Structure formats: C-alpha cells, structure tokens
C-alpha cells in the first residue's frame, strides 16, 4: 500500500501533553487570571472597551445590557453570552467590587445570592471610575492586537490611571492555580503608590503604613495584622474577617429584649445562607439563647437582628455565632496575576511596582503620540506662514496652474515645501487669509513650539514622567476617594477557645472521696435559715461508702489548680468538669486528669483567674508544715501534672491558699488550736521543697486548714473567722482576737472540741452579709447566711449550725465570695473526715 504523504506519525502522549498545556495556558492567560497592570481579566477588559467604543460613558444615558453583550460577542469575545453578562454584572455589584466600574439600572442580583435579571431587562453605562481606566486609550498608550476574526482590534491592556488590581481585587480559578486578591481602599493604595514613586527605596514598614490592610466593600473587621503582613510580604496569607456587630435593647409591649445586631458581614458571605445557618444551629440546639431571628436590611443598609432569651449572656451567644457561622470567615489571599505573559504570585511592593512601570509606559507613549501630532501640526503651520508671507505670489501661482497637482508641484518647487505643506496650503480656506486668522496661526505656531519643547523635556526626564503620574493619581484620589470601611483589630488568638463559647457563671463543684467530680449551677441550692435540714447534694446509699469530701464555689472560666494528697499539682478548667444535677454522682477525675497513682487523692483545689507575679501559693500539710512559692511557678500547665510539694512518708497536703507580701497566715488544727503569723516568716521555696513548720501539733492531731489574712480583712465587713466542727456546731470570732505569733508555735485555743462539738473540719473568713455552704457525709448540702451565727470569743463552744441524722458528720465548708472573685476553698484531710 502506498504511503499517504498527508498523514504524519506522532507520539500520542507527547501530543496530549502539548495540547493540554496549550489549553491550560489559554485558560490561564486568556480567561481566568487578571493582568497585573490594569487588574482585569480579558472578558472584563473587553466589556469595558466595548462600552467605551459604543459611547456608553458616565455622562450618557444607560443602554440595554443585551446590546453590550452582543457587541462583545460580535467583535471581541468568542465564547458564550453567559460569561460576558456574568462579568458585566460582577463589575456592577457594589458588594462584589470595592469601586464598581459599571453603573447598572435594574436588577443586578443581591447580597442574598439572588440572580440578576436577564440582560434584555437591565441597562448599564460606564461609571466614572470605569471610564477613567480607559483614559487616553485613543492616544496609542497601549498595544492593540487583532480580534478573533481579524475584523477589528482590541487592547491588550487598559491605560488604568489608578491601581485597579489592588483596589478591586480579583478572584478566579485557572488550570492548576487560582487567584484571590482582596480589595483595598483607593486612597490608601494611591498614597502607597505615590510613596513608592517618590521614594523607590521605601521600606516595607513604610509601605504598609499607607496600606494597613484590605478594605472590603461589605466592611467587617479583620482580626490580626500578622497574616496581613505575611500576605503583603509573600503574596499568600489567610485573613480572619468578622461581622461588625453591636448590642441593642429592643422595646417590646411588656418587656425589653436584648439583641445582637449585625450591620456588616464578611466579604463574599451570602446573607441569606448566613441567616439560614444560624436558624439551623438554633433548631438543632447547638446554639442556645436565641429567641428570634430576622433580616431588617433595607436601602439604608444591612441589619440582621438576633434577639436573645431573657437568661442568655449576649457575649457568649455572639462568640458561638462567630465560631459556628459565617459571621466569622477566612479569606485566603493568593496574589496571582499575569506579569509579562506568565502567572506570578506577587508581593504588595511588586504589584505597585508593576503598575507604576505600566503607567510610565503609558505616559511615555501618550507623550510621544502628542509630540508626533504637534510636530505634524507645526510642519503644516510653517507652510502656512511661508504662504502668508508670500500671499500674493502664492495666489498668482495657484491661479496660473493648470490643475491642483500642478499647483502643488509648483509650490513645492518654488518655496521648498513638503507635499503635506503644499496640500495644506491648497486646502486653506479664504477666511484664513484675514488679519485675525493670520495672527491666530502665528500664535498657534509659537504655542506649538513651546509645547514640543515641553514634550521633549518630558520624554528626556523620567522624573517629569513620575511627576505626571503622581499628579494624576492625586487627582483620582481627590475625585473618587472614600473612607475605609473595614476595621483592623489586633488578634487575641488564632481562634476561639472553648471558654469563649461558655457563659462565665458561678458553679458549685463537688469531689467525692472516691474521686467523682461534678459541677452544679448555684440556682439549684436555695438559701436556708440556720439549723435547716438542707437539700440533697449527691445521691446517698446506705451500702455505698463514697461520700463528698471536697466542696467549693468557682466560676466556669477559672483555672483550677488541683493539689493531691501526694503533693502533686494538676490543671483543669471548671468548664471541663461535667455539669450534673444535685443528686448526680458525677464523673471520676481519673477520666479528666492523668493521675500518677491510684492511691492519690484530691486534697485541695484552688480556683485562679490570673497567674500574677505578685501572688504566692501557700501550702500546708497535715503535720503542720507550711510552704510558700510564687504563683507564676504554676503558670505553665502540663498534662501529666508536676510535683508542687515534697512530702514525708505518710504526710499529706491538706490546704492551699493565695497570699501577697505582708499578709498573715492562720492555721487551724482538728484539736481546736490555731496560730497566726506573718507570711513573710515563710521564705520563698522551689517546687520540690517540703516546707517549714507552721503549727506545732501532736502526733494524734492534724491540720485541717489555713487562711490568708490581711489588714483589709480585719477592717472590712468580713472580719470574723467561722469555725465549724464535725457534729454541726460552729461559731464566729473576730479576727482581731487572734494575735500574731511567731511561726512554728503551738498556737491558741480557737474552739472547744469536746464530745458535743467533735473535731474541727473547716474555717472561713466571713461577715454578716456572707453566705456559706456545708456538706455532710449523708450527701446533704445546706446554704445559709452567716448573720444568724453569733460572734463570740475564741475559747467557746459555739452554736448548732445544721441538724444531722444519726452517725452523720459535717465534712466540708465553703464560703461564697460576694464579688464573685476567686472563691475561698476549705478542705478537710482524710483522717479528720473519717
């Protein structure tokens, strides 16, 4: 068979690779990515140029979008009509473009995601800003190329007198790459551009003083400057953008309702979908506290109203909304644009520099175009001047010529004119021969000479070109500049932590002797009078030897320093403790803490808000030892805990308090003895130190608690020491009756611990307005006001505080702080509880 010379053999793999690369580059260069110079994609550029060619400028009336789409399809864009109209619509929408380039009339969609009307129903024209992008395009300021069918030409780029790429941003997906450039404020961008022109060595820090960050058309708040600076330095970054909200109190018929009002939402967030997402989370009970949700947006602006329930905390609900809904979203910055025909990820400086280079080229080409025209006109005027100087002879020569061609040749031969000059003289109207017209020609000639000198001077001096660019930028700034819409705030953190989504309220926290822990809302406990029977705090079973050993009150956001009987310290947030009802057993701490020893018992828990440098942790053991260490030494939590205090064999940690320099320490023993001494008598120690003697006690006695006292305590309303014994008796004594002694003594009698009272189980600093809570071995809790307990001397028996069942004992005491600050915690050691 004879070989067909029209068939060529190729490698299919190589052909597919080359074909795909050609397609990919066509999409990248010709469709998806903007040019760094004018910030436009090809279809956007074609739309603006077609409108300019049709005369749809800002001062003319609007015209049907269908005509614009048809003009673009007919002459410039060989693709579908939907892509052209979508691009046109995008340039109209004020929530999509920071500075819209097209003025639209009709339905162009909404921020709710509504579709625009068909192009046969809408009209458009160039906005003043869009029109300014095409300024001087007729003066050969940019290159033109043939259109798809060689029937006309189109510009490869627009002159763009201001940096559209930075001002309006861009987004698009090409083959294997994407661009996502945020919009910026026109005034700030122009200021930065002028700064770069005037000082080419401008530092990055100086540049970002002009442009602190993006400025989205929908406003909002950008959290943190770190990612902004990263995006400006590298061309990539992730910005956190939040809605702008505030709280309002709305009046209803019978009551007032607190509401969260959102007036601005993050860029490119669909408002309708946002509201639907909030409603979905409310219905699924993932966000509680919202009673009503509605959209009150109108022509005055955006307004989303989120009404709250009566018992809801507005800050917590807002944090939940920011965490779980698009009220807070991310904007991934990718400054990818076409530079010299190839895609490049640009830094902030590069984007401005490329624009400045483009403007220098535009100004130079415009100046050269004007120079060429001026020289052409000057050449003609010089011919006129020669003719006017020899007017009679010229007229006579023309009259004697046989034809226009002969007249032109005769003029050229006699006066050494060019063909252009000779033809211009022949075309000269007779009225130009009057005296006034002759003077006008001479004046025009003189002016052109100066103009040509000026144009030559510009072309020969780059500083003059830069001066023109700066002047035009300043004019655009003054004419079109607007105030910034988007706020920029320092970020508190990369994201919300869990406690931001949890209401900060006081909780009653209980820990059983077997390590079960729970937290219960204080509203579940009612205040009772002295001697009341109390309410059930935990389940009680005769066959169950588990009982509540520790009880305290703290806020959900408090940091819990958990000290164990072995002297170890663990960290836990109150909100990490499971919430349960009064009678629930709770959850074992083994599941919440990484305890090292199964025999390790929780002996003290210290609620802490801030690890300040001027505070100390004071620890006491059941053998009367005391230790003082800086609170900041415990500011770095470790999952496995640390050694807080080294103990002797069979020694246990029984109390922990916070103190400051100059405070006094009061230590109380089960035998009813107490000692008071200055905390400065205890030197600062390291974490692993054991401590020194605080109260000298016998081998059969044990320490039950410590309190830190200050002069302010004695002068305040809370100026008495409440001592509670295991049989339900207790008394109050003025703090002033406990004289200061030297550390390590035997102390003084605090309360008589006879058969009626039993051993001391806890102490607390209280006043008449204070409330305390008692926990019994029967699982009961009683909450009472202290005002009903008599203030008596030290060496007394006290009064009955709570009625106990047979074999029931008081286990723990906690005072409730009036200011809702860190709650005092009193814990009993295991021997005294038993």
WOFEN-V799472 format. One line per field, one symbol per residue. psi: psi as a letter, one per 30 degrees, with the letter a starting at -180 (. if undefined). A space follows every 10 residues. Layout:
# WOFEN-V799472
psi->???
This chain:
# WOFEN-V799472
psi->kkkjffkkkl jeeeeeeeee eeeeeeeeef efklkfefgk leeeeeeeee eeefgilffl lllkfeeeee eeeefejhal feeeeeeeee fekffekejk fkkljajhal ffgkklllff fllllkleee effgkgffhh flkklkafgg fallkfllej flieeeefal klkajgllki klllkeeeee eeeeeeefif gkleeeefee jflljkfgba kkjkfeeeee eeeffkljkj klljllkkjk kleflkkklk kjfkllkgkj eeeeeeeeee eeeggfjlfk flkljgkaff lkjkkjklle gkjeeeeeee eeeflgfklk jjkjiklkjh glkkjkleee eeeeeeeeee eeeeeeeeee eeeeeeeeee eeeeeeeefh eeeeeeeeef kfleeeeeee eeeeghllee eeeeeefkle fffleeeeee eeeeeeeeee eeeeeeeefg jfeeeeeeee eeeeeeeeef kllkeklklk kelflkleff gkkjlkkkkk klfggkklkk kfffkkkllk flfllkelkk kffkgklkek klkllffkkj jjklfgglkl kkkeffkkkl lefleakkfe fflikfkffk kjfkkjkkek ilfgllkkkk lfgglkkkkk effgfjkkeg lljfkkllkg kkkfkklkll kfllkkkklf fgklkklkff fjlkllegle alkekjllff llkfllkkkl eeeffleigl kkkklfggll lkkkfffjlk lkkgafalke kkiaeeealk fllkjlaffl klkkklfggl kkklkfffkk jaleilfalk ekkllkgklk elkkkjkegg akkkkkkkle eee.
